[in-house]
Amino acid sequence: MTSPDQIILDENWSDLCQLQSKPDINFKRMHQYRIDRLKKELIRADVAMCLMVNPMSLRYAIDYQNYALFQSHIPSTYLFFPSDGPVVLHNGYDSEIKISDVRQGRPISFFDAGNDLQKWAKILANDVVEFLDEIGTNNRRVAVEYVNPTVTQALMERGLEVVDGVNITERAKIIKSNDEVECIRWAVAVAEHGAAKMREIMKPGVTELQLWGVLNYTNLANRGGWHEGHMLASGPRINPWLQSASKRKIESGDLVGFDTDMVGPHGYFADLSRTFHCGPAKPTARQKQLYQLAKAEVDHNLTLIKAGTSFSDLQKNAYVVPEEFQKNAYSCIFHGVGMCDEYPFVRPSFRGDCVYDGVLEAGMVICIESYMGAVGERDGVKLEEQVLVTESGYEMMTRFPFEDALL
């Protein structure tokens, strides 16, 4: 068995391309599909342009990926994306980006602008008005993603009608093209490759952080991005769920659960959860019961997946979680994914009605979640599968094996 200390020094395993062929992905076609989806939503909303700052939107629109996590809380790069006309990138730092028009931008964060945010917002508003004139439109409706209120106020002061850009960019991302689906398949394969290595090196004395580091390294070694959290917990830390990996050493008899939440290669998401059992001790009857209940929930809810099914029906017909597990249950039973967690979000019925309704559509990618752990008990089990919605049902995207010892 490879030790965590050897796993990087004796590196001959991480590159998944050595084990299987990458899917055939037409990146030019995928880029055009995403552009067309965005423009369609802009036209539907009757807006002249969208001011994009969300790093996921920048990646979706022009495959811009530099400093994405930095951009998520200190926005500096932004995009003028018109419904008709060329896109313009401001403050772009990616020398490989295939955008012909890259311009200097204005400070739009406190980090860059300090107490002068209002002044720079007015200058940015002037830039937007000049851009609308430049592309020859009389439409004065503009969409704006997450920005400081000063930007919205400055745009309105220039006579522009401001609408929520998130409704446009997020709607565009809902239906995946075949090329996007292949990207997601590859991201899932990389995540499962890392999970297999985690399973291989797991033994008493290995820490949670060492295990998580193997998954993170696998993603990076295959040119992936980041993980939205560090969701890995063992023994008494696995209940309740949502505890980040720690220096705790795994012990014989522990359950070890993880959730990848992984922005993988090409910017697409792999969202896989499994719970391992660490030997040589045998699983307890309660551990087996928890595992089988979690798997029963996932298996039942998978049968509900089909294009045309409403979110309210998904909630109404979902697996009935025993009352003793409801307080610690996961926050949702279904959610969408693409480049990260996406619309829709369906919570269990004991948490209240659906916040919004809608229907599953062919081309959505959906995750099915379960967590079983009673309040006050030591053990809990986290499982999650990722599927592609089809007209007749679903296509399984995650294929990582379940734990035989717990079944």
SULTA-V865852 format. One record per helix or strand of 2 or more residues. SS is the DSSP state (H for helix, E for strand). FROM is the first residue (numbers start at 1). LEN is the number of residues. If there is no record, write none. Layout:
<<SS	FROM	LEN> <SS	FROM	LEN>>
This chain:
<<H	6	4> <H	16	3> <H	27	18> <E	49	4> <H	55	8> <H	68	6> <E	78	5> <E	88	3> <E	102	2> <H	110	25> <E	141	4> <H	149	9> <E	161	4> <H	166	7> <H	178	24> <H	208	14> <E	231	4> <H	235	3> <E	255	5> <E	262	2> <H	265	3> <E	269	2> <E	273	5> <H	285	18> <H	311	6> <H	323	3> <E	334	4> <E	341	6> <H	349	3> <E	365	8> <E	381	9> <E	394	3> <H	404	3>>
